[in-house]
Amino acid sequence: MNSNRYYAVVDCDNCFASCERVFRPDLVGKPVVVLSNNDGCVVARSREAKQMGIKAGTPYFKLAQEFPGRKIAVFSSNYELYGDLTGRVMAIICRESPHYLRYSIDEAFVFFDNTDGIDLRQWGLTLHSHIKQYVGMPVSIGIAPNKTLAKMASHFAKHYAGYRHCCLIDSDTKRKKALSLFPVEEVWGIGRRHAAKLRNMNITNALQLAEQPEYWIKSHYNIVMQRTWRELNGEDCVPDEVAASKKSICVSRSFPDMIDNIEQLRTYVSNYAARCAEKLRKQSTAASVVGVFLSTNQFRDDLPQYGNFAERRMLTPSNSTITIVKQAMECLNAIYKPGYRYKKAGVVVISMEPGVGIQTNLLDYNPEHSEKLRRLDKTIDKINKLEGSETVIVASQQYQHKSADGKAIVFADAIRHEFRSPHYSTRWTDIIELH
């Protein structure tokens, strides 16, 4: 492992729960959970909540049943707040790093092409201190000569207090020790299917996998698994663009209530498609395929069941909200069947490529129209960033309800968030007492 190039993985600890604690220091050391959209189930937990035995995906209504008498701080998801705070974390990482790449909302890779004169562990400890001081977010930092080992090191930094939030793997002795303690299913790049297959062959930790002969790896696995094996053995072979790329974006939700008409479904699917388009623009990519899936409530055995998926391929890749929403509506029309009560839908965009230098189609592409859409999206994104998400939306994104007297149509947000924290850092809001 004689390398002068090192990688650091900076990962926010229990991100959503930690974001809520930034403005609620009274909750430090206490169990905190964050619920999914519509306050359906638990999607994030503090360490204390995990120690209590609260599982990810636990329905909200079961918390009182399974943990009677226990005080648990419950929050509705507030993605605008989480995005703002993690954005501040990334700004500090960017300022204090030679080069960095944001991997997800709460995680980033840092690249050190030359480590001469740099005390990597001290750099990590200082970065953790600055993020904690200026943002209030706890982070864990793993440093190693390749990305796979750096991800592994961040795991040890998160779960073992002795590392003081920064773990450095810089020798073969440390590498082998870390591999021997690391479950094979937790290795970055190994999915459930591969993990199950390896365990069936009594390969239960990362060291046992790394010690397999190269010919055996090549005869049983694809190039991705071969790269993982080589990195476990100390090589640096996962390209930077692999860490940066995402093959698809999916936005899906369960509805607050079951829906039996296509007009309401169009509203939900429009919102999901618009969010996919916004995410595409944020990461400067465009998609060639838009897909929509739809399903009934699988837990209602007394109701007829139905589910389906449809996709549309665009001749010219796009990240325009209007274009993505239009394709999603065509998919929905193709799979919708009357007579069913639907509980969930989702939109996925696939076949993504860089948003600059898109290969256009002669029969499909209109330069003037595409420029108008680009300028419109840019303006909407700017307004929504300044004034709050979904300040400006397309008309099909509005949820329609009848007024109490049944005479008028009311437009409203159909997503429940009864325990949502205030927008502390994103826009002015009155502070209210939550009951």
NORLIN-V990067 format. One record per residue. N is the residue number from 0. RES is the residue in three letters. PSI is psi in degrees with one decimal (999 if undefined). Layout:
n=N res=RES psi=PSI
n=N res=RES psi=PSI
This chain:
n=0 res=MET psi=40.9
n=1 res=ASN psi=84.8
n=2 res=SER psi=144.1
n=3 res=ASN psi=-7.2
n=4 res=ARG psi=129.5
n=5 res=TYR psi=157.1
n=6 res=TYR psi=146.0
n=7 res=ALA psi=138.3
n=8 res=VAL psi=121.0
n=9 res=VAL psi=119.2
n=10 res=ASP psi=126.1
n=11 res=CYS psi=130.5
n=12 res=ASP psi=125.0
n=13 res=ASN psi=58.6
n=14 res=CYS psi=-59.0
n=15 res=PHE psi=-41.9
n=16 res=ALA psi=-38.0
n=17 res=SER psi=-35.5
n=18 res=CYS psi=-42.0
n=19 res=GLU psi=-33.6
n=20 res=ARG psi=-21.0
n=21 res=VAL psi=-41.0
n=22 res=PHE psi=4.2
n=23 res=ARG psi=68.6
n=24 res=PRO psi=-18.0
n=25 res=ASP psi=-12.7
n=26 res=LEU psi=-3.0
n=27 res=VAL psi=129.3
n=28 res=GLY psi=1.0
n=29 res=LYS psi=154.2
n=30 res=PRO psi=129.4
n=31 res=VAL psi=134.9
n=32 res=VAL psi=150.0
n=33 res=VAL psi=135.0
n=34 res=LEU psi=159.5
n=35 res=SER psi=174.5
n=36 res=ASN psi=145.4
n=37 res=ASN psi=13.4
n=38 res=ASP psi=40.9
n=39 res=GLY psi=-58.6
n=40 res=CYS psi=170.5
n=41 res=VAL psi=125.8
n=42 res=VAL psi=-15.1
n=43 res=ALA psi=144.7
n=44 res=ARG psi=143.0
n=45 res=SER psi=168.7
n=46 res=ARG psi=-38.7
n=47 res=GLU psi=-37.3
n=48 res=ALA psi=-38.8
n=49 res=LYS psi=-41.3
n=50 res=GLN psi=-28.5
n=51 res=MET psi=-21.6
n=52 res=GLY psi=10.1
n=53 res=ILE psi=124.2
n=54 res=LYS psi=148.6
n=55 res=ALA psi=135.7
n=56 res=GLY psi=-2.3
n=57 res=THR psi=125.0
n=58 res=PRO psi=142.8
n=59 res=TYR psi=-41.6
n=60 res=PHE psi=-17.2
n=61 res=LYS psi=-13.0
n=62 res=LEU psi=-46.1
n=63 res=ALA psi=-31.8
n=64 res=GLN psi=-41.8
n=65 res=GLU psi=-23.0
n=66 res=PHE psi=63.3
n=67 res=PRO psi=135.8
n=68 res=GLY psi=-4.9
n=69 res=ARG psi=137.5
n=70 res=LYS psi=115.5
n=71 res=ILE psi=125.3
n=72 res=ALA psi=122.0
n=73 res=VAL psi=131.5
n=74 res=PHE psi=141.0
n=75 res=SER psi=151.7
n=76 res=SER psi=135.7
n=77 res=ASN psi=75.6
n=78 res=TYR psi=-24.5
n=79 res=GLU psi=-43.1
n=80 res=LEU psi=-45.0
n=81 res=TYR psi=-40.0
n=82 res=GLY psi=-38.7
n=83 res=ASP psi=-47.9
n=84 res=LEU psi=-42.7
n=85 res=THR psi=-30.0
n=86 res=GLY psi=-37.0
n=87 res=ARG psi=-37.8
n=88 res=VAL psi=-45.8
n=89 res=MET psi=-33.2
n=90 res=ALA psi=-39.0
n=91 res=ILE psi=-42.2
n=92 res=ILE psi=-44.0
n=93 res=CYS psi=-42.0
n=94 res=ARG psi=-33.1
n=95 res=GLU psi=15.2
n=96 res=SER psi=147.6
n=97 res=PRO psi=-34.4
n=98 res=HIS psi=137.4
n=99 res=TYR psi=161.1
n=100 res=LEU psi=121.8
n=101 res=ARG psi=123.4
n=102 res=TYR psi=-33.8
n=103 res=SER psi=-173.3
n=104 res=ILE psi=-29.1
n=105 res=ASP psi=18.5
n=106 res=GLU psi=142.7
n=107 res=ALA psi=148.2
n=108 res=PHE psi=140.7
n=109 res=VAL psi=138.2
n=110 res=PHE psi=130.2
n=111 res=PHE psi=102.2
n=112 res=ASP psi=-26.4
n=113 res=ASN psi=120.3
n=114 res=THR psi=11.4
n=115 res=ASP psi=126.8
n=116 res=GLY psi=5.7
n=117 res=ILE psi=124.3
n=118 res=ASP psi=98.6
n=119 res=LEU psi=-39.8
n=120 res=ARG psi=-41.2
n=121 res=GLN psi=-35.2
n=122 res=TRP psi=-43.6
n=123 res=GLY psi=-43.5
n=124 res=LEU psi=-39.4
n=125 res=THR psi=-41.5
n=126 res=LEU psi=-45.3
n=127 res=HIS psi=-43.5
n=128 res=SER psi=-42.6
n=129 res=HIS psi=-42.5
n=130 res=ILE psi=-42.4
n=131 res=LYS psi=-38.6
n=132 res=GLN psi=-44.6
n=133 res=TYR psi=-25.6
n=134 res=VAL psi=-30.5
n=135 res=GLY psi=7.6
n=136 res=MET psi=131.1
n=137 res=PRO psi=137.3
n=138 res=VAL psi=157.7
n=139 res=SER psi=139.6
n=140 res=ILE psi=125.3
n=141 res=GLY psi=134.2
n=142 res=ILE psi=132.8
n=143 res=ALA psi=170.5
n=144 res=PRO psi=-4.7
n=145 res=ASN psi=168.6
n=146 res=LYS psi=-39.5
n=147 res=THR psi=-44.8
n=148 res=LEU psi=-33.0
n=149 res=ALA psi=-40.2
n=150 res=LYS psi=-40.4
n=151 res=MET psi=-42.3
n=152 res=ALA psi=-36.2
n=153 res=SER psi=-31.4
n=154 res=HIS psi=-46.0
n=155 res=PHE psi=-38.5
n=156 res=ALA psi=-32.5
n=157 res=LYS psi=-34.9
n=158 res=HIS psi=-8.3
n=159 res=TYR psi=112.8
n=160 res=ALA psi=-25.7
n=161 res=GLY psi=-23.2
n=162 res=TYR psi=-12.3
n=163 res=ARG psi=42.6
n=164 res=HIS psi=7.6
n=165 res=CYS psi=119.0
n=166 res=CYS psi=129.0
n=167 res=LEU psi=123.0
n=168 res=ILE psi=104.4
n=169 res=ASP psi=18.6
n=170 res=SER psi=161.2
n=171 res=ASP psi=-33.4
n=172 res=THR psi=-47.0
n=173 res=LYS psi=-38.9
n=174 res=ARG psi=-50.0
n=175 res=LYS psi=-38.3
n=176 res=LYS psi=-44.7
n=177 res=ALA psi=-42.2
n=178 res=LEU psi=-38.9
n=179 res=SER psi=-23.0
n=180 res=LEU psi=-1.3
n=181 res=PHE psi=120.9
n=182 res=PRO psi=141.2
n=183 res=VAL psi=-32.3
n=184 res=GLU psi=-14.4
n=185 res=GLU psi=-6.7
n=186 res=VAL psi=133.4
n=187 res=TRP psi=125.5
n=188 res=GLY psi=-7.8
n=189 res=ILE psi=115.8
n=190 res=GLY psi=-178.6
n=191 res=ARG psi=-40.6
n=192 res=ARG psi=-47.4
n=193 res=HIS psi=-40.0
n=194 res=ALA psi=-42.9
n=195 res=ALA psi=-41.0
n=196 res=LYS psi=-42.2
n=197 res=LEU psi=-42.0
n=198 res=ARG psi=-33.8
n=199 res=ASN psi=-22.1
n=200 res=MET psi=16.7
n=201 res=ASN psi=27.1
n=202 res=ILE psi=98.5
n=203 res=THR psi=-17.0
n=204 res=ASN psi=168.5
n=205 res=ALA psi=-31.6
n=206 res=LEU psi=-40.7
n=207 res=GLN psi=-36.3
n=208 res=LEU psi=-44.1
n=209 res=ALA psi=-28.0
n=210 res=GLU psi=-3.8
n=211 res=GLN psi=144.5
n=212 res=PRO psi=150.2
n=213 res=GLU psi=-39.1
n=214 res=TYR psi=-33.9
n=215 res=TRP psi=-42.4
n=216 res=ILE psi=-45.9
n=217 res=LYS psi=-31.9
n=218 res=SER psi=-17.6
n=219 res=HIS psi=-20.6
n=220 res=TYR psi=163.1
n=221 res=ASN psi=-175.2
n=222 res=ILE psi=-32.2
n=223 res=VAL psi=-46.5
n=224 res=MET psi=-35.7
n=225 res=GLN psi=-38.2
n=226 res=ARG psi=-42.9
n=227 res=THR psi=-44.9
n=228 res=TRP psi=-44.2
n=229 res=ARG psi=-38.5
n=230 res=GLU psi=-37.2
n=231 res=LEU psi=-26.5
n=232 res=ASN psi=11.0
n=233 res=GLY psi=-5.9
n=234 res=GLU psi=160.3
n=235 res=ASP psi=100.6
n=236 res=CYS psi=0.0
n=237 res=VAL psi=113.7
n=238 res=PRO psi=152.8
n=239 res=ASP psi=-36.8
n=240 res=GLU psi=-23.6
n=241 res=VAL psi=-40.8
n=242 res=ALA psi=-29.8
n=243 res=ALA psi=-27.4
n=244 res=SER psi=149.7
n=245 res=LYS psi=127.8
n=246 res=LYS psi=-24.9
n=247 res=SER psi=163.5
n=248 res=ILE psi=132.6
n=249 res=CYS psi=134.4
n=250 res=VAL psi=119.5
n=251 res=SER psi=151.4
n=252 res=ARG psi=153.1
n=253 res=SER psi=141.7
n=254 res=PHE psi=152.3
n=255 res=PRO psi=-39.2
n=256 res=ASP psi=161.5
n=257 res=MET psi=145.2
n=258 res=ILE psi=134.2
n=259 res=ASP psi=13.8
n=260 res=ASN psi=149.1
n=261 res=ILE psi=-24.6
n=262 res=GLU psi=-44.6
n=263 res=GLN psi=-38.5
n=264 res=LEU psi=-39.1
n=265 res=ARG psi=-37.8
n=266 res=THR psi=-47.6
n=267 res=TYR psi=-48.2
n=268 res=VAL psi=-36.2
n=269 res=SER psi=-43.2
n=270 res=ASN psi=-43.3
n=271 res=TYR psi=-41.6
n=272 res=ALA psi=-40.2
n=273 res=ALA psi=-38.5
n=274 res=ARG psi=-37.2
n=275 res=CYS psi=-44.8
n=276 res=ALA psi=-41.3
n=277 res=GLU psi=-41.1
n=278 res=LYS psi=-37.7
n=279 res=LEU psi=-45.5
n=280 res=ARG psi=-36.1
n=281 res=LYS psi=-33.4
n=282 res=GLN psi=14.1
n=283 res=SER psi=47.0
n=284 res=THR psi=168.4
n=285 res=ALA psi=155.3
n=286 res=ALA psi=148.7
n=287 res=SER psi=-21.3
n=288 res=VAL psi=134.6
n=289 res=VAL psi=130.0
n=290 res=GLY psi=153.7
n=291 res=VAL psi=134.5
n=292 res=PHE psi=154.8
n=293 res=LEU psi=139.1
n=294 res=SER psi=154.3
n=295 res=THR psi=-176.3
n=296 res=ASN psi=106.0
n=297 res=GLN psi=-14.7
n=298 res=PHE psi=-3.8
n=299 res=ARG psi=88.1
n=300 res=ASP psi=-16.9
n=301 res=ASP psi=-4.3
n=302 res=LEU psi=150.5
n=303 res=PRO psi=142.2
n=304 res=GLN psi=144.7
n=305 res=TYR psi=143.1
n=306 res=GLY psi=148.5
n=307 res=ASN psi=165.9
n=308 res=PHE psi=140.5
n=309 res=ALA psi=151.1
n=310 res=GLU psi=155.2
n=311 res=ARG psi=131.8
n=312 res=ARG psi=129.9
n=313 res=MET psi=138.4
n=314 res=LEU psi=-33.7
n=315 res=THR psi=122.2
n=316 res=PRO psi=148.9
n=317 res=SER psi=155.6
n=318 res=ASN psi=19.7
n=319 res=SER psi=132.9
n=320 res=THR psi=-48.2
n=321 res=ILE psi=-41.6
n=322 res=THR psi=-46.6
n=323 res=ILE psi=-42.5
n=324 res=VAL psi=-42.4
n=325 res=LYS psi=-44.0
n=326 res=GLN psi=-38.8
n=327 res=ALA psi=-37.5
n=328 res=MET psi=-37.7
n=329 res=GLU psi=-39.4
n=330 res=CYS psi=-44.9
n=331 res=LEU psi=-44.5
n=332 res=ASN psi=-30.3
n=333 res=ALA psi=-28.2
n=334 res=ILE psi=-11.9
n=335 res=TYR psi=135.1
n=336 res=LYS psi=127.5
n=337 res=PRO psi=160.0
n=338 res=GLY psi=0.6
n=339 res=TYR psi=155.3
n=340 res=ARG psi=109.9
n=341 res=TYR psi=144.8
n=342 res=LYS psi=-21.2
n=343 res=LYS psi=146.3
n=344 res=ALA psi=162.8
n=345 res=GLY psi=158.1
n=346 res=VAL psi=134.9
n=347 res=VAL psi=137.3
n=348 res=VAL psi=134.4
n=349 res=ILE psi=172.7
n=350 res=SER psi=61.0
n=351 res=MET psi=150.7
n=352 res=GLU psi=163.7
n=353 res=PRO psi=140.4
n=354 res=GLY psi=-10.2
n=355 res=VAL psi=136.7
n=356 res=GLY psi=37.4
n=357 res=ILE psi=136.6
n=358 res=GLN psi=110.0
n=359 res=THR psi=163.3
n=360 res=ASN psi=130.8
n=361 res=LEU psi=-38.5
n=362 res=LEU psi=-19.5
n=363 res=ASP psi=-26.4
n=364 res=TYR psi=129.1
n=365 res=ASN psi=103.6
n=366 res=PRO psi=-41.1
n=367 res=GLU psi=-44.5
n=368 res=HIS psi=-41.8
n=369 res=SER psi=-38.0
n=370 res=GLU psi=-37.8
n=371 res=LYS psi=-43.1
n=372 res=LEU psi=-40.1
n=373 res=ARG psi=-44.4
n=374 res=ARG psi=-37.9
n=375 res=LEU psi=-47.1
n=376 res=ASP psi=-40.1
n=377 res=LYS psi=-41.5
n=378 res=THR psi=-44.9
n=379 res=ILE psi=-43.6
n=380 res=ASP psi=-39.5
n=381 res=LYS psi=-43.6
n=382 res=ILE psi=-45.1
n=383 res=ASN psi=-29.8
n=384 res=LYS psi=-38.4
n=385 res=LEU psi=-40.1
n=386 res=GLU psi=-8.3
n=387 res=GLY psi=146.3
n=388 res=SER psi=142.7
n=389 res=GLU psi=26.2
n=390 res=THR psi=-41.3
n=391 res=VAL psi=126.3
n=392 res=ILE psi=167.4
n=393 res=VAL psi=156.1
n=394 res=ALA psi=-34.4
n=395 res=SER psi=-8.9
n=396 res=GLN psi=-8.1
n=397 res=GLN psi=133.9
n=398 res=TYR psi=129.2
n=399 res=GLN psi=131.8
n=400 res=HIS psi=152.3
n=401 res=LYS psi=144.4
n=402 res=SER psi=170.7
n=403 res=ALA psi=-34.9
n=404 res=ASP psi=-3.1
n=405 res=GLY psi=11.1
n=406 res=LYS psi=-16.6
n=407 res=ALA psi=160.3
n=408 res=ILE psi=130.0
n=409 res=VAL psi=133.5
n=410 res=PHE psi=130.0
n=411 res=ALA psi=172.9
n=412 res=ASP psi=121.2
n=413 res=ALA psi=-2.2
n=414 res=ILE psi=127.4
n=415 res=ARG psi=138.1
n=416 res=HIS psi=66.7
n=417 res=GLU psi=-21.8
n=418 res=PHE psi=24.2
n=419 res=ARG psi=135.2
n=420 res=SER psi=156.7
n=421 res=PRO psi=163.2
n=422 res=HIS psi=72.7
n=423 res=TYR psi=-44.8
n=424 res=SER psi=-1.3
n=425 res=THR psi=-33.2
n=426 res=ARG psi=160.5
n=427 res=TRP psi=136.9
n=428 res=THR psi=147.9
n=429 res=ASP psi=141.6
n=430 res=ILE psi=125.1
n=431 res=ILE psi=161.1
n=432 res=GLU psi=123.3
n=433 res=LEU psi=134.0
n=434 res=HIS psi=999
